[in-house]
Amino acid sequence: MEITPAAAGGQAGPAAAGGQAGKARRSRRVASWASLACVAVLLTACNSSTSSAASSTSSAASSTSSAASSATGTASTAAATPASSTAAPGTPASSPGTATASPSVAAGQTGTSTFLAAEQSLNGTLLHEPACGGFGCALSGDSTAFLFRMTWTTWSGHEAVGTGSYKLDDCNPDCAGGQVYSVATVVTLSQPVKVCASSGTRWVWSHASFTFPDGLPQALQGQNAPQNPWTFAPLIAAAQQTCS
C-alpha cells in the first residue's frame, strides 16, 4: 500500500516531539549538575581561602607573640644587668680608695736619694749605706741603740736590708750605767718619708724591723726586749713639717 507524505508526517510528529522533550530534560539535568559542580567548586575555594587566611592570621599572631616575648626577655636582661663602666675590662675606672705603700713615695725617688737619719734627727747626719764603724750608727736619740759594722744587700727607694750587729743598752739600773749588748741582726729599713729643703728633696727611712739569728740574751728578753718593729714617730713628724 502506498503511504502518502501527509500520512507519514502525521505518524512522525508525536515521536519527534517526545524526543525533543527528552533532550530538554537531559539538558536541564546537565545544567543542574553543572550548577551544583560550580557551587561545590566555589565552596571548596572559599573554604581553602578562609583556611589560608586563618593560618596566616595565626602565623602573624604567633610571630607577634614571639616578638613580644623576645622584647620582654631583652628588657628583663637589660634590667637585671647593671650598667657597665666605660673603662676597659679588667681596668678599674678609678682608684680613690687605693692607699700607697708609703705616703711619701713619689715618682723619681731612688735609693740614692734615700737616707738613714742618725739619732732620728734631720739636724744630724743623713747616712747612705753606712758601714757604721767606730761605735756605730745611732738609731735612737738617747744613745741606747746602734747599728754596728753593717753590710747592705739592698738599698732601694722602697727598702734597705742590711746584716751586722745591733748594740743595745739594757738600761739597768739606768741607761747611763747599763750594760751594752752586741747582738747579731738583720735589719730592714722601710717606709721612707719626704724631707723638703732648699738644697733639694730627700727621703729618710721611718720604720725598722729586726730579726736576730742567734736570739737575744736573757737580759734583753721579755719586758726588756728591744722595740721591734720600730716606727720613728718623731722623725715622721719633723719630716712632715718641712713640706707643710
C-alpha positions as CSV (number, residue, x, y, z in Angstrom):
1,M,0.0,0.0,0.0
2,E,1.4,3.4,-0.8
3,I,1.8,5.9,2.1
4,T,1.4,9.5,1.3
5,P,3.7,12.1,2.7
6,A,0.9,13.6,4.7
7,A,0.3,10.3,6.4
8,A,4.0,9.8,7.1
9,G,4.2,13.3,8.7
10,G,1.2,12.6,10.8
11,Q,2.8,9.4,12.3
12,A,6.3,11.0,12.9
13,G,5.1,14.2,14.7
14,P,4.4,12.7,18.2
15,A,7.7,10.7,18.2
16,A,9.7,13.8,17.3
17,A,8.0,15.8,20.0
18,G,8.8,13.1,22.5
19,G,12.5,13.1,21.5
20,Q,12.8,16.8,21.8
21,A,11.2,16.7,25.3
22,G,13.8,14.1,26.4
23,K,16.6,16.1,25.2
24,A,15.3,19.2,27.0
25,R,15.1,17.2,30.3
26,R,18.6,15.9,29.8
27,S,19.9,19.4,29.1
28,R,18.2,20.7,32.3
29,R,19.8,17.8,34.3
30,V,23.2,18.6,32.8
31,A,22.7,22.2,33.6
32,S,21.7,21.4,37.2
33,W,24.7,19.1,37.7
34,A,27.0,21.8,36.3
35,S,25.5,24.4,38.6
36,L,25.9,22.0,41.6
37,A,29.5,21.4,40.5
38,C,30.2,25.1,40.2
39,V,28.7,25.7,43.7
40,A,30.9,22.8,45.1
41,V,34.0,24.3,43.5
42,L,33.2,27.8,44.8
43,L,32.6,26.4,48.3
44,T,35.8,24.5,48.2
45,A,37.7,27.6,47.0
46,C,36.1,29.7,49.7
47,N,36.9,27.2,52.4
48,S,40.5,27.0,51.2
49,S,40.9,30.8,51.2
50,T,39.3,31.1,54.6
51,S,41.6,28.4,56.0
52,S,44.7,30.1,54.4
53,A,43.6,33.4,55.8
54,A,43.1,31.9,59.2
55,S,46.5,30.2,59.0
56,S,48.1,33.5,58.0
57,T,46.4,35.3,60.9
58,S,47.5,32.6,63.3
59,S,51.1,32.8,62.0
60,A,51.1,36.6,62.3
61,A,49.7,36.3,65.9
62,S,52.4,33.7,66.7
63,S,55.1,36.0,65.3
64,T,53.8,38.9,67.2
65,S,53.8,36.8,70.4
66,S,57.3,35.7,69.7
67,A,58.5,39.2,69.1
68,A,56.8,40.4,72.3
69,S,58.4,37.5,74.3
70,S,61.8,38.4,72.8
71,A,61.3,42.1,73.7
72,T,60.3,41.1,77.2
73,G,63.3,38.9,77.6
74,T,65.6,41.6,76.4
75,A,64.1,44.2,78.7
76,S,64.4,41.7,81.6
77,T,68.0,41.1,80.8
78,A,68.7,44.8,80.5
79,A,67.0,45.4,83.8
80,A,68.9,42.6,85.5
81,T,72.3,43.6,84.1
82,P,74.0,46.6,85.9
83,A,75.4,49.4,83.8
84,S,78.9,48.7,82.9
85,S,81.8,51.1,83.2
86,T,83.3,52.6,80.1
87,A,86.7,51.5,81.3
88,A,88.4,48.6,79.6
89,P,87.7,45.1,81.2
90,G,89.9,44.4,84.0
91,T,90.8,48.1,84.3
92,P,89.3,49.9,87.2
93,A,87.6,53.0,86.3
94,S,89.1,54.9,89.3
95,S,91.1,54.2,92.5
96,P,90.1,56.8,95.1
97,G,90.3,54.2,97.9
98,T,93.8,52.7,97.0
99,A,96.4,53.6,99.6
100,T,100.0,53.9,98.7
101,A,102.6,51.8,100.4
102,S,104.1,55.0,101.8
103,P,102.5,58.4,101.7
104,S,105.9,60.0,100.8
105,V,106.9,57.6,97.9
106,A,106.9,59.6,94.7
107,A,107.8,59.2,91.1
108,G,111.6,59.5,90.6
109,Q,112.5,58.5,94.1
110,T,115.6,56.2,94.1
111,G,117.9,54.6,96.6
112,T,120.5,57.3,96.0
113,S,118.1,59.9,97.4
114,T,117.0,57.9,100.5
115,F,118.9,58.1,103.8
116,L,119.1,56.9,107.4
117,A,118.7,59.8,109.7
118,A,121.1,59.3,112.6
119,E,119.5,59.6,116.0
120,Q,116.2,60.1,114.1
121,S,117.1,63.7,113.6
122,L,117.0,65.8,110.5
123,N,119.6,68.1,112.1
124,G,122.1,65.2,112.3
125,T,124.0,63.4,109.6
126,L,122.0,61.7,106.8
127,L,123.6,58.3,106.1
128,H,123.6,56.4,102.8
129,E,124.5,52.7,103.0
130,P,126.6,53.4,106.1
131,A,129.2,50.8,107.3
132,C,128.5,52.0,110.9
133,G,132.1,51.7,112.1
134,G,133.5,53.1,115.3
135,F,130.8,53.0,117.9
136,G,128.2,52.5,115.2
137,C,125.2,54.4,113.8
138,A,122.8,55.7,116.4
139,L,119.1,54.7,115.8
140,S,117.8,56.4,119.0
141,G,118.2,59.9,120.3
142,D,119.2,58.7,123.8
143,S,122.2,56.6,122.5
144,T,120.8,53.3,123.7
145,A,120.5,51.6,120.2
146,F,123.2,51.5,117.5
147,L,123.8,49.6,114.2
148,F,127.3,48.3,114.0
149,R,129.5,47.0,111.2
150,M,126.7,46.8,108.6
151,T,126.7,45.2,105.2
152,W,123.8,46.3,103.0
153,T,122.5,43.8,100.5
154,T,119.6,46.1,99.4
155,W,119.3,49.8,99.3
156,S,116.5,51.0,97.0
157,G,113.9,53.7,97.1
158,H,111.5,51.4,99.0
159,E,113.6,49.4,101.5
160,A,117.1,48.7,102.7
161,V,118.2,45.4,104.1
162,G,121.5,45.0,106.0
163,T,123.3,42.4,108.1
164,G,125.5,43.3,111.1
165,S,125.2,43.9,114.8
166,Y,122.7,45.7,116.9
167,K,124.2,47.3,120.1
168,L,121.6,47.6,122.8
169,D,121.9,49.2,126.3
170,D,119.8,47.3,128.8
171,C,119.5,50.4,131.0
172,N,119.9,48.5,134.2
173,P,119.9,50.1,136.7
174,D,119.7,53.1,134.3
175,C,120.8,53.8,130.8
176,A,123.9,55.7,131.9
177,G,125.1,52.7,134.0
178,G,123.6,49.9,131.9
179,Q,125.4,47.1,130.0
180,V,125.6,47.3,126.2
181,Y,125.0,44.0,124.4
182,S,126.0,43.4,120.8
183,V,123.5,41.2,119.0
184,A,123.7,39.7,115.5
185,T,120.9,41.1,113.5
186,V,119.3,41.5,110.0
187,V,117.6,44.9,109.8
188,T,115.1,46.1,107.2
189,L,114.5,49.8,106.8
190,S,111.3,50.9,105.0
191,Q,108.5,53.5,104.7
192,P,110.6,56.5,103.6
193,V,109.2,59.9,104.3
194,K,109.8,63.0,102.3
195,V,112.0,65.8,103.5
196,C,111.8,69.2,101.8
197,A,114.8,71.5,101.8
198,S,116.2,74.4,99.8
199,S,119.0,72.1,98.7
200,G,116.6,69.6,97.3
201,T,114.1,66.9,98.2
202,R,115.3,63.8,100.0
203,W,113.7,60.8,101.8
204,V,114.6,59.2,105.1
205,W,113.7,55.8,106.5
206,S,110.9,55.9,109.1
207,H,110.5,52.2,110.0
208,A,112.8,49.5,111.1
209,S,112.3,45.8,111.7
210,F,114.8,43.3,113.1
211,T,115.5,39.5,113.1
212,F,118.0,38.0,115.5
213,P,119.6,34.8,114.0
214,D,121.2,33.9,117.3
215,G,118.3,35.1,119.5
216,L,118.5,37.7,122.3
217,P,120.4,37.5,125.6
218,Q,118.3,36.9,128.7
219,A,118.7,40.5,129.8
220,L,117.0,41.7,126.6
221,Q,114.0,39.4,126.7
222,G,110.5,39.9,128.0
223,Q,109.8,43.4,129.1
224,N,113.4,44.4,128.3
225,A,113.2,43.3,124.7
226,P,114.0,46.0,122.1
227,Q,111.2,47.6,120.2
228,N,110.5,45.5,117.1
229,P,109.3,46.7,114.7
230,W,110.2,50.3,115.4
231,T,108.4,53.3,113.9
232,F,110.4,56.6,114.1
233,A,107.4,58.8,115.1
234,P,109.4,62.0,116.0
235,L,111.3,61.7,112.6
236,I,108.0,61.4,110.7
237,A,106.5,64.5,112.4
238,A,109.7,66.5,111.7
239,A,109.7,65.5,108.0
240,Q,106.1,66.4,107.5
241,Q,106.7,69.9,108.9
242,T,109.5,70.5,106.3
243,C,106.9,70.1,103.5
244,S,104.0,71.9,105.0
